[in-house]
Amino acid sequence: MNSMTKKVSLVAVAALLLTGCAAGTPEAEVSAGGDSVARGPLLTIGQLGDVASWDPSQAHVGHALVPYQLVYDTLILREPDGELSPMLATEWSYNDDRTVLTLELRDDVTFSDGEPFDAEAVTANLEHFKSGNGRQAVQLTQFESATAVDEDTVEITLAQPDPAMEYYLSQAAGLMASPAAIEAGTLETDPIGTGPYLYDKANSVRDSQSRFTAKEDYWNPDLQKFDEVELRILVDISARVNAIISGQVDWTTLEAKSADQAEDAGLEIIPDYQVDWTGMTFLDRDGVINPALADERVRQAINYAVDRDTLLEELQLGRGSVTSQVFGPDSGAFVDDLEEYYTYDPEKAKDLLEEAGYEDGFELRLPVIPAFATQITALAQQLGEIGITVTQETVPPANYVQDVVQKKFEAFNFNLFQGEAWVAINQIISPTATFNPFGTTDPELEELISVVQQGGEDSEAAAQDVNRYVTENAWFLPLYRIDQISVYNPEKVTVVAQTQSAMPSIYNFSPAE
């Protein structure tokens, strides 16, 4: 991002998202930029799972970020189109070498326990997030320290430039909790933030529902669009289908096989909403566990052996886009001519295996959880046609990522984020990336990654070259980008997609007109 200082009015941002009130329901009037707007009575969301801990240091992203947005504001607001705007920070700027990020803060905000929001609160939260080592700890990999310059100014010092730092401050790392609650150690069950809603613990039931009520005198009522919000925990897909069709929830996420049923019931699906790519990640590219995967020709052969179009139609009912690259169109690293880099060509796959000395095939061992069992079985059939035997090893879903990170498998199947180039690089490509547990690297690749990290005028071209490198060297087996089946009841709510997020932000929900 070339412009490091953002001074966009939050009122203007909210005006883009606000609509009227739900038809036939009571209305509450709130002030927004001097105008009176309708606030809906209750928003009910069908959530995939409950929050394990309300401590923001344990927050995640996508579906899992929205519950935290109810009670915690972030330092920076990420708009639906991905642009960054003021929230608790009113403006920000970097020093010349991009290792010190200075934030100017609002001076009229308090936490729900009465504690003031100020620079000391920011430093306490960033240090707490770093030490908490939660699921998104990688967001503060480059964080070195935070210093309160005065009550309303904080300096964040980085060990090295991080072009995604502002993005992270709009995500889990930017969630602000009361320093008193951090010190008391009570955040796991009692979230205390500056956000638009208060957690109603008395009317919340673990693994069933979480209830929230609008906070009185919230500093920005434009983002407080409902009197109450309820998260209903609906892990089972059939439960979500029944809940949205019967009107028990206003929004939920479904699978492709349920999309037609939802549309037939008069529900709306956010169009052209793709966030993740799905497929296989070759973890053991150095052949520590499986020597065959050390040869790029073997990994390329696997890519040529797969009929992506058929898999998309059979597994996703055509709801997605076939691809050979792991970076999405809005990432800054997308390359048009990589989209169909690997076409279905089993004969070419066999030739590559023969060149690599595996004309008789080899065994590929994959961990399996229910979410990917069908995909892996379909891939196993196609790979079997070129002589590769896929051995499936069932693992508990709770252990899936942990087993991968601990280098127990040579490859695994997953849905992975296609976000900002630097974010994706640090998730799946860099030597320290979560999903590069064997630390595969190369001097050419490291030089490209270094250019991206500097965030200068050459960073986007370097990111595209990173994309070319991992695609041509077949680090992955991308199958297709998945259509997010984000379903809502248009008679009750209006919902705006959140780019590069599996679920719209809480601010993107408004009462229906």
RATA-V742258 format. One line per field, one symbol per residue. psi: psi as a letter, one per 30 degrees, with the letter a starting at -180 (. if undefined). A space follows every 50 residues. Layout:
psi = ???
This chain:
psi = kejfkkikkfeeeeeffkablkkgllkkklkjhflklkklekkkkjkfll kekfkffglaabefeeeefefkllekkjlegflklkcfkfllllleghfj jkkklkggkllfgfkkkaeeeeeeeeeeeeffhafgfffhefkelkkjea egkkkjkkelkjfgeeeeffbeffkklkeeeeefhgfefikjaglflkki efgkkkgelkkkkkkkhkfiffgiflelkkjkjiekeeeeeeeeefgflf klkaleffeeeeefgglkkklhjkellkakkjeifggeejfeffjfeeee eeeffkieeeeeeefghgiakklglgklfgffgkjegfehejljifeeee eeeeefghfgalkjkkkklefgeeeeeeeeeeeffggkjjkkjklkeffd eeeeeghflfllklkkkhakeeeeefefelfgkehhffhklkeeeeeeee eeefgaffeeeeeeeeeeefeeghflikelkkkkijkljffelkkkkjkg kfkklffgklkl.
